[in-house]
Amino acid sequence: MSAPAVDVPLAAPAKTARRSTPLLDAAVLIPVLIAGAILRVFLAKTGHNYDMDCWQVAVDLMQQGRSVYANTARYNYGPVWMLVLHGLRFLQDHTAQSLHITGPEQFHVYVAGFLTLVDIAIALILAARFGTIAAIMFFLCPVSVLITGFHSQVDNFAVLFGLIGWCILRPPSVQTPSWTRTIIAGVVFGISLATKHLLIFFPLWFLIGGRRALPPKRALVLAILTYGVFAASFVPFALAPADRAGIVEHVLRYRSQVDTGSMFIRAIDMIVPYGIFERTQLLFHGAPNGLVLLFLSMMLVTGRLVAVNRPAEMFWFYLIALTAFSIAWADQYLTIPLVACVVYRRHWASWMYILVSTAFLITSPRNLAAVGGRDFLYNLTGTATFKYYHATFWLIPLLLKDWLPRLWRDHMVPIARSLLVFALRGEGGATER
């Protein structure tokens, strides 16, 4: 007999759950949201980088009635963001003059404005679940401000759908989600994938996580829905052979920059030159290379450990692990684990991650250092001062935040105590002789 399709409540509500946002909290949060939004839009007016040009290319093709996937290699995501960009261009054409939005960054202001609304939505969810301080920390975080305002990449949009799906699947008072929650969450996770493929491995965590993560049948349905929605989203845009070829080549096979800027690649390279793995086809010609398989192995091992030991925290750990173990790297990836850092804001590593990530972005030629103050910033710190892996290194203590204290308490302290006793006894014996 199958399990009843009802939510199974926890014995006690999670400490992070909140009944409501008090009026005083709202009075504090609203000015913060206004100030953060103004700052993001201001940054959008200062300039842009390669990704903003990519959005422009995609929009121009759509306005010409041409296929984006068949005619450019500069759009590497699902169709959700492409449709949003098309809508933003429509708004620009019909409202820019009346709103007095002018200048070369006109479209950039609309894109950054939309992504600012995404950040506001994330902040409000965090406020409802973790308190006003969590929302303020996220929305005023320099990493979020710099990526949304200047870079205007889409990672936060995919994270928003993932966060909504996770809150539906695992609210604080529910341990075993019902079928209804599972189905809705699977669809929302699929929309996240169709926006940007950040959650590509997340359904696998449920499949290998055992019953504590999700009952096996529900885990299977969740995975089918997530990947099914992702695949179905391409159908209207894959009617012609050139469209299908573009989707396969520019989306499914796309790889970002892979080198020792990635912490995981750098760790491998310290032992064995990472190029050996990159050139190795472990299964058959055309299969993922050794680096991809190593990355996938780390994600699956981490997923199994988290699902078994911390099932209620799977989403936060997933975002951390994805960024920490990624073999590719780009400035915008630093926004992916921000919501997890907010959730674990009492851990010192969260603050170190935010601090070093901010320093990296300020001196990055793809972010703030690309505007007028570039020479000053370069001369002040130098881009070699801060590397991407300097920031992602601090995600490792967050991944090990529960394991390291137990290791110290259960193993290291007894070993140190035994060695001390042995040393004292040896010293006493030597003295007697």
C-alpha positions as CSV (number, residue, x, y, z in Angstrom):
1,M,0.0,0.0,0.0
2,S,1.4,3.4,-0.9
3,A,2.0,6.1,1.6
4,P,-0.9,8.6,2.1
5,A,-0.5,11.8,0.2
6,V,-0.4,14.1,3.2
7,D,2.3,16.2,4.8
8,V,4.0,14.6,7.7
9,P,4.8,17.3,10.3
10,L,7.9,17.5,12.3
11,A,7.9,16.9,16.0
12,A,8.6,20.5,16.6
13,P,8.8,23.5,14.3
14,A,12.2,24.5,13.0
15,K,13.8,27.3,14.8
16,T,14.1,29.4,11.7
17,A,10.4,29.4,11.0
18,R,8.5,32.7,11.5
19,R,4.8,33.3,11.9
20,S,4.8,36.7,10.3
21,T,6.9,39.8,9.6
22,P,6.2,42.4,12.3
23,L,5.2,45.9,11.3
24,L,8.5,47.2,12.7
25,D,10.5,44.7,10.6
26,A,8.6,45.9,7.5
27,A,9.3,49.5,8.3
28,V,13.1,48.6,8.4
29,L,13.0,46.4,5.3
30,I,11.2,48.7,2.9
31,P,13.8,51.5,3.0
32,V,16.6,48.9,2.6
33,L,14.9,47.5,-0.5
34,I,14.4,50.9,-2.0
35,A,18.1,51.9,-1.3
36,G,19.4,48.6,-2.7
37,A,17.2,48.9,-5.8
38,I,18.5,52.4,-6.5
39,L,22.1,51.3,-6.1
40,R,21.6,48.4,-8.6
41,V,20.0,50.6,-11.2
42,F,22.8,53.2,-10.7
43,L,25.4,50.6,-11.4
44,A,23.6,49.5,-14.6
45,K,24.1,53.0,-16.0
46,T,27.9,52.9,-15.5
47,G,28.6,50.3,-18.2
48,H,28.3,46.7,-19.1
49,N,30.3,43.6,-20.0
50,Y,30.2,40.7,-22.5
51,D,27.0,39.1,-21.1
52,M,25.0,42.2,-21.6
53,D,26.0,42.2,-25.2
54,C,24.8,38.6,-25.4
55,W,21.4,39.6,-24.2
56,Q,21.3,42.3,-26.8
57,V,22.2,39.8,-29.6
58,A,19.4,37.4,-28.5
59,V,16.8,40.2,-28.4
60,D,17.8,41.6,-31.8
61,L,17.4,38.1,-33.3
62,M,14.0,37.7,-31.8
63,Q,12.9,41.1,-33.0
64,Q,14.0,40.1,-36.5
65,G,11.9,36.9,-36.2
66,R,15.0,34.7,-36.4
67,S,15.9,31.7,-34.2
68,V,18.2,32.5,-31.3
69,Y,19.5,29.0,-31.0
70,A,20.2,28.5,-34.7
71,N,21.9,31.9,-35.3
72,T,24.2,32.6,-32.3
73,A,26.5,30.8,-30.0
74,R,26.2,33.6,-27.4
75,Y,23.0,32.4,-25.8
76,N,23.6,29.3,-23.7
77,Y,20.5,28.9,-21.5
78,G,16.9,27.7,-21.6
79,P,14.1,29.7,-23.2
80,V,12.7,31.3,-20.0
81,W,15.3,34.1,-19.8
82,M,15.1,34.6,-23.6
83,L,11.4,35.3,-23.3
84,V,11.9,37.6,-20.4
85,L,14.5,39.6,-22.4
86,H,12.0,39.9,-25.2
87,G,9.4,41.3,-22.8
88,L,11.9,43.7,-21.4
89,R,12.7,45.0,-24.9
90,F,9.0,45.5,-25.5
91,L,8.7,47.5,-22.2
92,Q,11.8,49.6,-23.3
93,D,10.3,50.4,-26.6
94,H,7.0,51.5,-25.1
95,T,8.0,53.1,-21.8
96,A,11.6,54.4,-22.0
97,Q,10.7,57.8,-23.4
98,S,7.9,58.4,-20.9
99,L,10.1,57.3,-18.0
100,H,13.0,59.4,-19.3
101,I,15.3,56.4,-19.4
102,T,18.0,57.4,-22.0
103,G,21.6,56.7,-22.8
104,P,23.6,53.7,-24.1
105,E,22.7,51.6,-21.1
106,Q,19.0,52.0,-21.6
107,F,18.2,48.3,-22.1
108,H,20.7,47.4,-19.4
109,V,18.6,49.5,-16.9
110,Y,15.5,47.4,-17.8
111,V,17.4,44.1,-17.4
112,A,19.0,45.2,-14.1
113,G,15.6,46.5,-12.9
114,F,14.0,43.1,-13.6
115,L,16.8,41.3,-11.8
116,T,16.4,43.7,-8.9
117,L,12.8,42.6,-8.6
118,V,14.1,39.0,-8.5
119,D,16.5,40.0,-5.7
120,I,13.6,41.6,-3.8
121,A,11.5,38.4,-4.2
122,I,14.4,36.4,-2.8
123,A,14.8,38.8,0.1
124,L,11.1,38.7,1.0
125,I,11.2,34.9,1.0
126,L,14.2,35.0,3.3
127,A,12.5,37.5,5.5
128,A,9.4,35.3,5.9
129,R,11.4,32.2,6.7
130,F,14.6,33.4,8.4
131,G,13.8,37.0,9.5
132,T,14.4,40.5,8.4
133,I,18.1,40.5,9.2
134,A,18.5,37.6,6.7
135,A,16.7,39.6,4.0
136,I,18.8,42.7,4.6
137,M,22.0,40.8,4.6
138,F,21.1,39.3,1.2
139,F,19.8,42.4,-0.4
140,L,22.7,44.7,0.7
141,C,25.4,42.1,0.1
142,P,27.9,43.7,-2.3
143,V,28.1,40.5,-4.3
144,S,24.4,40.6,-5.1
145,V,24.5,44.3,-5.8
146,L,27.5,44.1,-8.2
147,I,26.3,41.1,-10.1
148,T,22.7,42.2,-10.5
149,G,23.5,45.9,-11.1
150,F,26.5,45.9,-13.3
151,H,26.9,42.3,-14.6
152,S,23.2,41.6,-14.8
153,Q,23.6,37.8,-15.1
154,V,20.6,35.5,-14.6
155,D,21.8,33.2,-11.8
156,N,19.6,34.8,-9.2
157,F,16.5,34.2,-11.4
158,A,17.3,30.5,-11.5
159,V,18.0,30.5,-7.7
160,L,14.7,32.2,-7.1
161,F,12.7,29.4,-8.8
162,G,14.8,26.8,-6.9
163,L,14.2,28.6,-3.6
164,I,10.4,28.7,-4.3
165,G,10.4,25.0,-5.2
166,W,12.4,24.1,-2.0
167,C,10.0,26.1,0.2
168,I,7.1,24.3,-1.3
169,L,8.7,20.9,-0.9
170,R,10.2,21.3,2.5
171,P,8.6,24.0,4.6
172,P,9.9,24.2,8.2
173,S,7.0,22.2,9.7
174,V,7.0,19.4,7.2
175,Q,9.4,16.4,7.2
176,T,7.9,14.1,4.5
177,P,6.4,16.1,1.6
178,S,3.0,15.1,0.2
179,W,2.5,14.1,-3.4
180,T,1.0,17.5,-4.1
181,R,4.1,19.3,-2.8
182,T,6.4,16.9,-4.7
183,I,4.6,17.5,-8.0
184,I,4.5,21.3,-7.7
185,A,8.1,21.4,-6.6
186,G,9.2,19.2,-9.5
187,V,7.6,21.6,-12.0
188,V,9.1,24.7,-10.3
189,F,12.6,23.1,-10.3
190,G,12.1,22.4,-14.0
191,I,11.3,26.1,-14.7
192,S,14.5,26.9,-12.8
193,L,16.5,24.5,-15.1
194,A,14.8,26.1,-18.1
195,T,16.1,29.5,-16.9
196,K,19.6,28.4,-16.2
197,H,20.9,24.9,-15.5
198,L,22.0,25.4,-11.9
199,L,19.8,22.6,-10.5
200,I,20.9,20.0,-13.0
201,F,22.1,17.6,-10.3
202,F,19.6,18.5,-7.6
203,P,17.0,15.8,-8.5
204,L,19.8,13.2,-8.3
205,W,20.3,14.1,-4.7
206,F,16.8,12.9,-4.0
207,L,17.2,9.8,-6.0
208,I,20.3,8.6,-4.2
209,G,19.4,10.2,-0.8
210,G,17.2,7.5,0.5
211,R,13.8,7.8,2.3
212,R,15.0,10.6,4.6
213,A,15.4,12.9,1.6
214,L,12.2,11.8,-0.1
215,P,10.3,8.4,-0.5
216,P,11.7,6.7,-3.6
217,K,8.6,6.9,-5.8
218,R,8.2,10.6,-5.0
219,A,11.9,11.2,-5.7
220,L,11.5,9.5,-9.1
221,V,8.5,11.6,-9.9
222,L,10.3,14.8,-8.8
223,A,13.2,14.0,-11.1
224,I,11.0,13.1,-14.1
225,L,9.0,16.3,-13.7
226,T,12.1,18.5,-13.3
227,Y,14.0,17.1,-16.3
228,G,10.7,16.8,-18.3
229,V,9.8,20.5,-17.9
230,F,13.3,21.4,-18.8
231,A,13.2,19.3,-22.0
232,A,9.6,20.4,-22.9
233,S,10.6,24.1,-22.7
234,F,12.8,23.7,-25.8
235,V,10.1,22.0,-27.9
236,P,8.6,25.2,-29.4
237,F,12.1,26.4,-30.2
238,A,13.4,23.2,-31.7
239,L,11.2,22.7,-34.7
240,A,13.9,23.1,-37.4
241,P,17.0,21.0,-37.6
242,A,19.2,24.1,-37.2
243,D,17.4,25.0,-34.0
244,R,17.9,21.5,-32.6
245,A,21.6,21.6,-33.6
246,G,22.0,25.0,-31.9
247,I,20.4,23.8,-28.7
248,V,22.6,20.7,-28.5
249,E,25.8,22.6,-29.4
250,H,25.3,25.9,-27.6
251,V,23.2,24.8,-24.6
252,L,23.7,21.1,-23.8
253,R,27.4,21.0,-24.7
254,Y,28.3,24.5,-23.5
255,R,31.2,24.8,-21.1
256,S,32.3,27.9,-19.3
257,Q,35.9,28.8,-18.6
258,V,37.8,25.8,-17.2
259,D,41.2,26.4,-15.6
260,T,43.0,26.8,-12.3
261,G,40.7,29.8,-11.4
262,S,38.4,27.1,-10.2
263,M,39.2,25.9,-6.7
264,F,38.5,22.3,-7.5
265,I,40.7,22.4,-10.6
266,R,43.4,24.1,-8.6
267,A,43.3,21.4,-5.9
268,I,43.6,18.7,-8.6
269,D,46.4,20.5,-10.4
270,M,48.4,20.6,-7.1
271,I,48.5,16.8,-7.2
272,V,48.3,15.9,-10.9
273,P,48.2,18.3,-13.9
274,Y,44.5,18.8,-14.5
275,G,45.0,18.6,-18.2
276,I,45.5,14.8,-17.9
277,F,41.9,14.4,-16.7
278,E,40.6,17.0,-19.2
279,R,42.0,15.0,-22.1
280,T,40.9,11.6,-20.7
281,Q,37.8,9.9,-22.0
282,L,37.2,7.3,-19.4
283,L,34.2,5.6,-21.0
284,F,33.9,6.1,-24.7
285,H,34.7,8.7,-27.3
286,G,32.4,11.7,-26.9
287,A,31.6,10.9,-23.2
288,P,32.3,13.4,-20.4
289,N,36.0,13.8,-19.8
290,G,37.7,12.9,-16.5
291,L,37.2,16.4,-15.0
292,V,33.5,16.3,-15.6
293,L,33.3,12.8,-14.0
294,L,35.3,13.9,-11.0
295,F,33.0,16.9,-10.5
296,L,29.9,14.7,-10.9
297,S,31.4,12.2,-8.4
298,M,32.0,14.9,-5.8
299,M,28.4,16.2,-6.3
300,L,26.9,12.8,-5.9
301,V,29.0,11.8,-2.8
302,T,28.2,15.1,-1.2
303,G,24.5,14.7,-2.1
304,R,24.3,11.3,-0.5
305,L,26.0,12.5,2.7
306,V,23.8,15.5,3.0
307,A,20.6,13.7,2.2
308,V,21.2,11.1,4.8
309,N,22.4,13.4,7.6
310,R,20.8,16.8,6.8
311,P,17.8,16.3,4.6
312,A,16.1,19.5,5.7
313,E,19.2,21.5,4.5
314,M,19.7,19.9,1.1
315,F,19.0,23.0,-1.0
316,W,21.5,25.2,0.9
317,F,24.2,22.5,0.8
318,Y,23.6,22.0,-2.9
319,L,24.2,25.6,-3.8
320,I,27.4,25.6,-1.7
321,A,28.7,22.3,-3.2
322,L,27.9,23.4,-6.8
323,T,29.9,26.5,-6.5
324,A,32.8,24.9,-4.5
325,F,33.3,21.9,-6.7
326,S,32.5,23.5,-10.1
327,I,35.3,22.9,-12.7
328,A,34.2,26.0,-14.5
329,W,34.2,29.5,-13.1
330,A,32.7,32.9,-13.9
331,D,32.1,36.0,-11.8
332,Q,28.4,35.5,-11.6
333,Y,28.7,32.1,-10.0
334,L,29.6,33.8,-6.8
335,T,25.9,34.8,-6.3
336,I,24.8,31.1,-6.4
337,P,25.5,30.3,-2.7
338,L,24.5,33.7,-1.3
339,V,21.2,32.5,0.1
340,A,23.0,29.6,1.8
341,C,25.5,32.1,3.3
342,V,22.5,34.1,4.7
343,V,21.0,30.9,6.2
344,Y,24.3,30.1,7.8
345,R,25.2,33.7,8.6
346,R,26.2,32.7,12.2
347,H,29.1,30.8,10.7
348,W,32.3,32.9,10.2
349,A,33.0,31.3,6.8
350,S,29.9,32.9,5.3
351,W,31.3,36.3,6.1
352,M,34.7,35.4,4.8
353,Y,33.2,34.2,1.5
354,I,31.2,37.4,1.1
355,L,34.2,39.6,2.0
356,V,36.7,37.9,-0.4
357,S,34.0,37.6,-3.2
358,T,33.4,41.4,-2.9
359,A,37.1,42.1,-3.2
360,F,37.4,39.9,-6.2
361,L,34.4,41.5,-8.0
362,I,35.7,45.1,-7.3
363,T,38.9,44.3,-9.0
364,S,37.5,42.1,-11.8
365,P,37.8,43.5,-15.3
366,R,34.3,42.0,-15.9
367,N,32.7,44.0,-13.2
368,L,33.4,47.3,-11.4
369,A,37.0,47.5,-12.6
370,A,35.7,47.7,-16.1
371,V,34.3,51.2,-15.6
372,G,36.1,54.6,-15.4
373,G,38.0,53.7,-12.2
374,R,39.7,50.7,-13.7
375,D,43.3,52.1,-13.7
376,F,42.9,53.3,-10.1
377,L,41.5,50.0,-8.9
378,Y,44.2,48.0,-10.8
379,N,47.0,50.2,-9.3
380,L,45.5,50.0,-5.9
381,T,45.2,46.2,-5.6
382,G,46.0,44.6,-8.9
383,T,43.8,41.9,-10.4
384,A,46.4,39.3,-9.4
385,T,45.6,40.1,-5.7
386,F,42.3,38.3,-5.7
387,K,41.4,35.1,-7.5
388,Y,38.1,33.4,-7.9
389,Y,39.3,30.4,-5.8
390,H,40.3,32.8,-3.0
391,A,36.5,33.3,-2.5
392,T,35.2,29.8,-3.1
393,F,37.8,28.3,-0.7
394,W,35.7,29.6,2.2
395,L,32.7,27.5,1.1
396,I,34.6,24.4,2.2
397,P,34.3,25.2,6.0
398,L,30.6,25.7,5.4
399,L,30.3,22.3,3.8
400,L,32.2,20.8,6.7
401,K,30.5,22.9,9.4
402,D,28.9,19.9,11.1
403,W,31.6,17.4,10.4
404,L,34.7,19.3,11.6
405,P,33.5,20.0,15.2
406,R,32.6,16.3,15.6
407,L,35.9,15.3,14.2
408,W,37.7,17.6,16.6
409,R,35.6,16.5,19.6
410,D,35.4,12.8,18.9
411,H,38.8,12.1,17.4
412,M,41.4,14.9,17.5
413,V,40.9,15.8,21.2
414,P,41.2,12.2,22.4
415,I,44.2,11.7,20.3
416,A,45.8,14.9,21.6
417,R,45.0,13.9,25.1
418,S,46.5,10.5,24.7
419,L,49.7,11.9,23.2
420,L,50.0,14.4,26.0
421,V,49.6,11.6,28.6
422,F,52.1,9.5,26.8
423,A,54.6,12.4,26.6
424,L,54.2,13.2,30.3
425,R,54.7,9.5,31.2
426,G,57.7,9.3,29.1
427,E,59.2,12.4,30.6
428,G,58.5,11.1,34.1
429,G,60.2,7.8,33.2
430,A,63.2,9.5,31.9
431,T,63.5,11.6,35.0
432,E,63.3,8.6,37.2
433,R,66.1,6.9,35.2
